[in-house]
Amino acid sequence: MDILGLIPSFGNVLFTLVAFIVALSIIVAIHEYGHYIVGRWSGIHAEVFSIGFGPILWSRHDKHGTRWQIAAVPLGGFVKFLGDANAASGKDEAALQAAQEDDSALRRTMHGAPLWARAATVAAGPLFNFALSILVFGALAIWQGQIREPLTVETMLPHPAGIAALEQGDEILAIQGQPVTTLDEFRATMDELPITDSVSYEVARGGSTLSIDGPYPYPAHVLTVQPGSAAKEAGLTEGDVILSVDGATVAGFEDLRDIVGESDGKTLNMDVWRNGEVIKASMTPKRVDLPKAEGGFETRWLIGITGGLIFDPQRAPLGPVEAAEYGVKQTMFIIRSSLSGLYHVITGAISTCNLSGPIGIAETSGAAASQGLNSFIFFIAVLSTAVGLLNLFPIPVLDGGHLVFFAYEAVSGRPPSDKALRVLMTVGLTLMLGMMLFALSNDLFCP
């Protein structure tokens, strides 16, 4: 066996595993901290705050009497409140019986606290996940800024045609004779025009208005490569320009999109320009179900790249209010798309392969991390929304299941019996294990 030949693969696996553990640990820590801090504010005492399961690697007690610990298996975490027998909030009968003699002690347990305190403590975990997503999306928006108006050139991207006539600071006034001031107007105008090698621009430069010719503004330029995509597997990188596919010249990104969309999954052979050289690349488009803005899904063949302008537009600072609004919209979009996707999988409208398991999530973690810190942080925000949403499903053992029990208690005036809770918890655990095995099978057998 060639041991040295295994080192690159082992390094990739290790990198993916570390990225997955880091992403999951951050999300779990935020989720469990939501339970902990709201429980503390509500008068419920937390005995243990744990990141991970199994043997304890590190621990300490704080001034509130809570033991904070890191355990050896970093695949989750839990908060054990006073009166809990386990991480799933089962009752510790002995502890509760001892607390019965002291009302103040009983009040500090999870099971003896008022209904509002228990419900708020349980709901806080998913809500903190959503808050993390909103905060991260908003912070990224502030970091990146918003595109200036009028549309202004910041830097030109490398292109096989060489240096374009556009320069830094040029304000785009019109293209092909059509006035434009914003990026949306620019895109709308280009959608109505045929793809050509040369385009006329009217720009404001140094106090003068100039008419110049430049390259088509939407070449088949690789702006980003999506994790786990055909393009990623083929080795495409940011900055590449696709020149031809199976011998057919690609003049613009729309040409490439049409060719890939009509491929029906056939392997495509491409000529790719990279840093002044033309290289060969072969990739097989993957069938993907994408959410539509108006709801529902559409099935398309994709290679997993996004394109952009031939230049980077200048950006202006984004205010905190606008950033918060963006964070909320982005989080809500992920929630709506996830629920819509699950519904369409259940009804058979889209493939069950759209459900990823731990291997798929880990691979995406590693791929996102390999693309840079911004990409990895964005992925954490997306995954945090997904974890928060999953935990709200009305399945016993999940937070949503506990909230259903609390709703029953609020209506009936009494909690479900201990026997019913045990049965429902067993059913919920079985259901969750079945879902995990199903998702794992997708990771192993889906194309």
Secondary structure by P-SEA (a helix, b strand, c coil): cccccaaaaaaaaaaaaaaaaaaaaaaaaaaaaaaaaaaaaacccccbbbcccccccccccccccccccccccccccccccccccccccccaaaaaaaacccaaaaaaccccccaaaaaaaaaaaaaaaaaaaaaaaaaaaaaaccccccccccccccccccccccccccccccccccccccaaaaaaaaaacccccbbbbbbbcccbbbbbccccccccccccccccccccccccccccccccccccccccaaaaaaaaaaccccbbbbbbbcccbbbbbbbbbbbbbbbcccbbbbbbbbcbbbbbcccccccccccaaaaaaaaaaaaaaaaaaaaaaaaaaaaccccccccccaaaaaaaaaaaaaacaaaaaaaaaaaaaaaaaaaaccccccaaaaaaaaaaaaaacccccaaaaaaaaaaaaaaaaaaaaaaaaaacccc
